[in-house]
Amino acid sequence: MVFREVKGDKWFWGRSYCDFCKKRLYWYDNIPLLSYILLKGRCRFCQQKIDVQYPLVEFLTGIEFVWIYFLINSNLMLLSRFEGFYSLLLLLVWLCLGACFLAIFVADIKYQIIPDSAIIFGMLVSLFKLWADYRFTGMIDFSVFLAGLGAGLFFLFLISITKGKGMGYGDVKLGILVGLILGFPKVVVALFLAFLTGAITGVILIITNKKKLKSKIAFGPFIIIGFIIALVYGQKIWSLYF
């Protein structure tokens, strides 16, 4: 239920403050959902209503964390000394990545900005995951580097042929991050689904007069939607066609 300044990357690292009176919020005003309820949806200082997006994002974060836990629950052997520690590391990695992608999703929808700090954080977590995989299993998937590079070059190509009107450099960096996590061939599935869902949404918005043909639509959320589907079902989708 807080607002982060968007200039540069202060929204990611900066202190929280009220949208209206600009006063910095106390730490106990930032307790997810609970603070919003206790404050009755209003700022402690100016009594202006807090945008419902903040508790909604906090609620979605909680749902996301629970979903991630149950998604990988079969790998969490908490009573095993070796596999238990590795599984907890993986859980921490995916929770961090989930929070990172949710932040990018919201920032791109609201401000049409994909913050560099979120991308860098996601890449560092992804590299840590690769190290943990190698440290505990002795295996490392080098295809993720080529997948990330390929996704980035693909978006750069689109920027060059559209002269920057169709994509932004934030999409390039997000594509690299997605490829670094998914590897090949899941990254191909993710990009295909991103363009498919983006095109369908764009057509619906135009038909309903919510957007015009030349209106800009944030593409980052569609990349993230494609990423989530490909992460869970990517191999199955790929096998259906190849």
C-alpha positions, 0 to 999 in steps of 0.5 A: 500500500505504498508508492515508490518514486519512479524516477531512476530506480528509486521506486525499488530502493527508495522510502515509501511515502503517501501519494498525496501529502508526500510524507514518509510512512512508518514501517508499521504502515507498510505491513501487508494488508494489516496496515491497510485494514488498521488505517481503514484505507486512509493515509495516517497523516492526510486521511486521503484514501489509499489506492486499492491497488496497493492492498491488491498487489499485497494480496496477490503477492501472498497468493503467488507465494502460496502457489509457488510453494505448492508448485514445488512442494514435491521437491521440498524434502525438509527432513533430508540434510542435503536435499532439504537445504537445496530445496529451501534454496530453490524455494527462496529463489523462486519466491524472489523471482516471483516478487521480482516479476510481479513488481515488473508486471505492475510497474509496466502496466502503471508507468510503462517502465521496466525498472533496471533494478528489478531486472538486475535483481532477477538476473542476480537471483537467476545466476545464484540459482545456476550456482546452487544447481551446480553446487548441489547437483553437479549439473548446469544448463548452459543453454540458458545463456544462449536462450537469454542472448537469443531472446534479447537479440530477437527484441533488438531486431524488432526494435530496429525494424519498427524504429522503436515504435513496437518495443522498448529496451525494457522488453529486451532486458526482460527477454534476456531475463526470461531466457536466462531462467527458462532456457531452450526451448521454453523461452520460445514458447514464452515469447510465442505466448507473449505475442499471442496474448498481446495480440488478442488483448490488443484486438479486444481493446481496439474493438471495445474502443479502449485503445486506438490502433496506434495506442501504446500497450505495455508488453512486459506483462504479456512476456511475464504471462508467457513466462509463467505458462512456459515455466509450468507447461512449456515442455508439453506445449513444445512437444505438441508441435515438435 
